[in-house]
Amino acid sequence: MSGHLFHQKPALCGPLVFFCLLLLLPAMTAMAQELVSPRGVHQQIPQAGVPSRPPSGQRELFLPPSAHDARAYHTQSQLSRGQGPLPDQDGNPSLSLESSWRMKIYNAAVCRGNTVLLGEIAQPLGPIPNWESLKTRELWPAPPEEGKPLQISRSNLAQALNERLGRDLASRCILPTSLVIQKGGLLVRENDLRSYVVKSLTPMLQAMPGEVEFTDFHLPEYIFLAHAGQQIQLEQPRMNAGRVGLRFAVLEADGKILRRVSGSITLTQWVTVPTAARSLSKGEALLPDAVTFSRINARRLKDQVWDGKGGPWQMLRSLSAGEPILQGDLATQMMIRRGDIVTLVFMRGNLRLETQAEALADGEPGATISVRNLQTKKQIFATVQDNRTVVIH
């Protein structure tokens, strides 16, 4: 019996297991839906103007009224403090804030009294409320000696502004790397130096050909003068195309040079010069159709530009199209080359003798070169007459 029952159990377990699975199927389906779509999270994308509804069997998730009240209170607080975006003329929210003003602290300043004022070291950026009264705020004692600047590091400057202005105002200050401040005297800033340089050097450009302009200024950020009797004088530089070095001399009232400060500018000179209209090969004759004119930067000119006179000419080196034609790139076609066999002419009065000679150097008409007489093998000097003749007078 026991063995018979043992062998009949598999036949009885199959229906029982199938029946249990049918009972558990709804519960397992609900668990799967719970894992795929968490309760309270809507998976539907609502249409425009139509509120979304959760699927049946799921509960909706709403914020309590207290949460909406807290958000509204926070937004109203931001607007009241000027920290929220304000609508523009069309009613759209703006990214610019009403309270986005700042104060830029100078890297150098002059104070007039015994106490440094905020308006002497700061420049308002944007409409600052009550700036007229704020700029007279006293900060710290001025340097003890007039005409002698003192430097304040960025960290010490930040600490002092926090103490004198409070954290809220100090946080709106844009700080430099350091602040150099002087009691009394004058301060000449970079913009003033730039205007002075342009005014001083412009008359010197009249003698330079082409169009000349100043670019890429590298000038001192500031120069302090101890009193109104001192002055700044620009020493005359060498005016060539390219980088031009400058020196500013600080003069005492009696003309004595106290110190010099360096700077530089770039002088860009545009000139119209003859250029190659096409590629030219070495030894090629320079014909009119191979020459054009272009406006180029004078810094590209490494030698004197060909003036278009003389000739006929041939190329001493190859040129690409658009390259300037320099005088050193050309040689007259009447030129004698080293190794050429030329006619050596001896002239004295009515006497004229001719023989053959070998040129031992290059030479243009009018130049004196050495030649070797092919009959006597002697080396003598003769004047080039043309590309085939040298003369001894």
C-alpha positions in Angstrom: 0.0 0.0 0.0 2.7 2.4 0.9 4.5 1.7 -2.2 1.4 2.2 -4.2 0.6 5.5 -2.6 4.2 6.7 -3.2 3.9 6.0 -6.9 0.4 7.7 -7.2 1.5 11.0 -5.5 2.8 12.7 -8.7 -0.5 12.2 -10.4 -2.3 13.9 -7.4 0.3 16.8 -7.0 -0.2 18.1 -10.5 -3.8 19.2 -10.1 -3.1 20.6 -6.7 -0.2 22.7 -7.9 -2.3 24.0 -10.8 -5.2 24.9 -8.5 -2.8 26.8 -6.2 -1.4 28.8 -9.1 -4.8 29.9 -10.2 -5.5 31.2 -6.7 -2.2 33.1 -6.5 -2.4 34.6 -10.0 -4.3 37.8 -9.2 -2.0 38.5 -6.3 1.2 38.0 -8.4 -0.3 40.3 -11.2 -0.9 43.0 -8.7 2.7 42.7 -7.3 4.1 43.0 -10.8 2.1 46.1 -11.5 3.3 47.6 -8.2 7.0 47.0 -9.2 6.7 48.3 -12.7 4.6 51.4 -11.9 5.1 52.7 -8.3 1.9 53.7 -6.6 1.0 57.3 -6.9 3.3 58.1 -9.9 1.4 58.9 -13.1 2.8 57.3 -16.3 0.4 59.1 -18.6 1.5 62.3 -20.5 -1.4 64.8 -20.2 -2.6 66.6 -23.3 -2.5 70.4 -23.3 -5.1 71.8 -21.0 -6.3 68.4 -19.8 -5.4 67.2 -16.4 -4.0 63.7 -16.2 -5.9 60.9 -14.4 -4.2 58.0 -12.8 -5.2 54.5 -14.0 -7.9 52.7 -12.2 -6.8 50.9 -9.1 -4.1 53.6 -8.3 -4.4 56.4 -5.9 -3.6 60.0 -6.7 -0.8 61.9 -4.9 -1.5 65.5 -4.0 0.5 68.0 -2.0 -1.2 69.0 1.2 -2.5 72.6 1.3 0.2 73.5 3.9 2.9 72.7 1.3 1.3 75.1 -1.2 1.1 77.8 1.4 4.8 77.4 2.2 5.9 77.6 -1.4 3.7 80.7 -2.0 5.2 82.3 1.2 8.7 81.6 0.0 8.1 83.1 -3.4 6.5 86.2 -1.9 9.5 86.6 0.4 11.9 86.5 -2.5 10.0 89.1 -4.4 9.8 91.4 -1.4 13.5 91.2 -1.0 14.1 91.8 -4.7 15.6 88.3 -5.1 13.0 86.8 -7.5 12.8 87.2 -11.3 10.6 90.1 -12.3 8.4 90.1 -15.4 9.5 92.2 -18.3 7.3 94.5 -20.4 5.6 91.5 -22.1 4.8 89.9 -18.8 7.5 87.2 -19.1 9.8 86.4 -16.2 13.2 88.1 -16.5 16.5 86.6 -15.5 18.0 90.0 -14.4 17.4 90.8 -10.8 16.5 94.2 -9.5 19.1 93.8 -6.8 21.9 92.5 -9.1 24.0 95.6 -8.6 27.7 95.3 -7.6 30.6 97.5 -6.6 33.9 97.2 -8.3 36.9 97.9 -6.1 39.7 99.6 -7.9 43.2 98.1 -7.9 44.6 101.6 -7.3 43.1 104.7 -5.7 43.9 108.1 -4.2 42.2 109.3 -1.0 42.0 113.0 -0.1 41.4 113.1 3.6 42.6 111.3 6.7 40.1 108.5 6.2 39.5 106.4 3.1 35.9 106.7 1.8 34.0 104.0 -0.1 33.5 106.2 -3.1 37.2 106.7 -3.4 38.0 103.0 -3.9 34.7 101.7 -5.5 32.9 102.1 -8.7 29.1 101.3 -8.8 28.0 98.7 -11.4 24.3 99.1 -11.8 21.8 101.4 -9.9 22.9 101.1 -6.3 20.2 102.3 -3.8 21.4 105.3 -1.8 24.8 105.4 -3.5 25.2 109.2 -2.8 25.1 108.5 0.9 26.8 105.1 0.7 29.9 106.5 -1.1 30.7 108.7 1.9 31.0 105.7 4.2 34.3 105.8 6.1 36.3 102.7 5.9 39.8 102.9 7.5 42.5 105.5 8.2 44.4 106.8 5.2 48.2 106.1 4.7 50.2 108.1 7.2 52.5 109.8 4.6 51.3 111.7 1.6 52.5 110.7 -1.8 53.6 107.2 -0.7 51.3 104.5 -1.8 50.6 101.4 0.4 49.3 98.0 -0.8 46.5 96.1 0.8 46.2 92.4 0.0 43.0 90.8 -1.2 42.4 88.9 2.0 43.0 91.9 4.2 40.8 94.0 1.9 37.9 91.5 2.1 38.2 91.4 5.9 38.2 95.2 6.2 35.1 95.5 4.0 33.2 92.9 6.0 33.9 94.8 9.2 33.1 98.3 7.8 30.2 97.5 5.4 28.7 94.4 6.8 28.6 91.0 5.2 25.6 91.8 2.9 27.3 94.9 1.3 30.7 93.3 1.3 29.5 90.3 -0.6 28.5 92.6 -3.5 32.1 93.9 -3.9 34.2 92.7 -6.8 37.7 92.6 -5.4 41.0 93.0 -7.3 44.1 91.0 -6.5 45.3 93.9 -4.3 44.5 97.5 -3.7 47.3 100.2 -3.8 46.1 103.4 -2.2 47.9 106.8 -1.8 47.1 109.8 0.3 47.1 112.9 -1.9 48.8 113.3 -5.2 47.5 112.1 -8.6 46.7 108.8 -10.2 47.0 108.3 -14.0 45.1 105.2 -15.2 45.7 103.0 -18.3 43.0 104.7 -20.3 44.6 108.1 -19.8 48.0 106.7 -20.8 46.5 105.2 -23.9 45.1 108.5 -25.0 48.4 110.2 -24.3 50.3 107.6 -26.4 48.0 108.0 -29.4 48.1 111.8 -29.2 51.9 111.8 -28.9 52.8 109.3 -31.6 50.2 110.2 -34.3 52.2 113.1 -35.7 55.2 110.8 -36.1 53.2 108.5 -38.4 52.8 111.2 -41.1 56.3 110.4 -42.5 55.5 106.6 -42.8 54.0 105.3 -46.1 50.7 103.5 -46.2 48.1 103.2 -43.5 49.3 103.0 -39.9 47.3 102.0 -36.8 48.0 101.2 -33.2 46.8 97.9 -31.8 47.5 95.5 -28.8 48.3 98.1 -26.1 50.4 96.8 -23.2 50.6 99.8 -20.8 50.9 100.1 -17.0 47.6 99.8 -15.2 48.4 103.0 -13.3 51.1 105.4 -12.4 51.1 107.4 -9.1 52.3 111.0 -8.9 53.2 112.3 -5.5 51.9 115.8 -6.1 50.5 118.0 -8.9 54.0 119.4 -9.8 55.1 116.0 -11.1 54.3 114.9 -14.7 54.6 111.9 -17.0 56.6 112.2 -20.3 56.7 109.6 -23.1 60.2 109.1 -24.4 60.3 109.1 -28.2 60.4 105.4 -29.4 61.7 104.0 -32.7 58.7 103.8 -35.0 58.9 100.6 -37.0 56.2 98.3 -38.1 55.7 95.6 -35.4 56.1 95.7 -31.6 57.2 99.1 -30.4 58.7 99.5 -26.9 57.6 102.5 -24.8 59.0 104.2 -21.7 57.2 106.6 -19.5 59.4 108.9 -17.4 58.0 110.4 -14.2 59.5 113.8 -13.9 59.8 116.0 -10.8 58.9 119.7 -10.9 62.5 120.6 -11.7 62.7 118.1 -14.6 64.6 115.4 -12.8 63.6 111.9 -13.8 62.4 110.0 -10.7 61.6 106.7 -12.4 60.7 105.0 -15.6 57.8 102.7 -16.4 57.8 100.4 -19.5 55.0 99.5 -21.9 54.6 98.5 -25.5 52.2 98.7 -28.5 51.9 97.1 -31.9 52.3 99.3 -34.9 50.4 97.8 -37.9 51.4 99.4 -41.2 49.5 98.5 -44.4 51.3 99.3 -47.7 50.5 98.7 -51.3 53.4 96.9 -53.0 54.1 95.0 -56.2 53.5 91.3 -55.7 53.7 88.2 -57.9 50.5 87.7 -60.0 51.4 84.0 -60.4 54.1 81.7 -59.4 57.6 82.8 -60.6 60.6 80.4 -61.0 64.2 81.2 -60.4 65.8 82.6 -63.6 62.5 83.5 -65.2 62.2 86.9 -66.8 59.9 89.3 -64.9 57.3 90.4 -67.4 54.6 93.0 -66.8 51.8 90.4 -66.8 53.5 88.6 -63.8 53.2 91.7 -61.6 50.2 93.0 -59.6 49.7 95.2 -56.6 48.4 94.1 -53.2 47.8 95.7 -49.8 49.9 93.8 -47.2 51.3 94.2 -43.7 54.7 95.8 -43.8 56.0 93.2 -41.3 56.1 90.8 -44.2 58.7 92.9 -45.9 62.2 91.6 -45.1 64.0 93.8 -47.6 63.5 96.9 -49.7 60.5 96.7 -52.0 61.2 96.7 -55.8 60.3 100.2 -57.1 59.4 99.1 -60.6 62.3 100.9 -62.2 65.3 99.6 -64.2 65.5 96.2 -65.9 64.9 94.1 -67.8 64.8 91.8 -64.7 65.0 88.2 -64.0 64.2 86.3 -60.8 67.0 85.3 -58.4 64.6 83.1 -56.4 61.2 81.5 -56.8 58.1 83.3 -55.6 54.6 82.1 -54.9 51.5 84.0 -56.1 50.8 87.0 -53.8 54.4 87.2 -52.4 55.9 90.8 -52.4 58.6 91.4 -55.0 61.7 92.7 -53.2 64.7 94.4 -54.8 66.9 91.5 -53.6 64.7 89.0 -55.5 65.7 90.5 -58.9 68.8 90.7 -61.1 69.1 92.6 -64.3 69.1 90.5 -67.5 72.2 92.5 -68.5 74.1 91.0 -65.6 77.2 88.9 -66.2 77.3 85.6 -64.3 80.4 83.9 -62.8 81.8 81.5 -65.4 80.3 83.4 -68.4 82.7 83.8 -71.5 82.7 87.5 -72.3 84.4 89.9 -74.6 87.2 91.8 -72.9 87.8 95.2 -74.6 90.9 97.2 -74.0 90.4 100.9 -74.9 93.0 103.7 -74.8 92.5 106.7 -77.0 91.9 105.5 -80.5 93.4 102.0 -79.6 90.9 99.2 -79.2 91.8 95.6 -78.5 89.4 92.7 -78.0 89.9 89.2 -76.6 87.9 86.5 -74.8 87.8 86.3 -71.0 86.1 84.3 -68.3 84.0 86.2 -65.7 85.2 85.3 -62.1 82.2 87.0 -60.4 78.7 88.2 -61.0 78.2 91.8 -62.0 75.6 94.3 -63.3 76.4 97.0 -65.8 78.7 99.6 -64.2 80.1 97.1 -61.7 83.8 96.2 -61.6 84.5 92.5 -61.6 87.5 90.3 -62.0 88.0 88.3 -65.2 90.6 85.9 -66.6 92.2 86.5 -70.0 91.8 83.2 -71.8 95.0 83.9 -73.9 97.4 85.1 -71.2 95.6 83.3 -68.3 96.1 86.5 -66.3 93.4 87.8 -63.9 92.5 91.5 -64.3 89.6 93.8 -63.3 87.2 95.2 -65.8 83.9 97.2 -65.9 80.7 95.5 -67.0 79.3 97.2 -70.0 76.5 94.7 -70.8 75.8 91.0 -70.4 78.5 90.1 -73.0 81.1 92.8 -72.7 83.6 94.1 -70.1 85.9 97.0 -70.7 89.3 98.1 -69.5 90.0 101.8 -69.9 
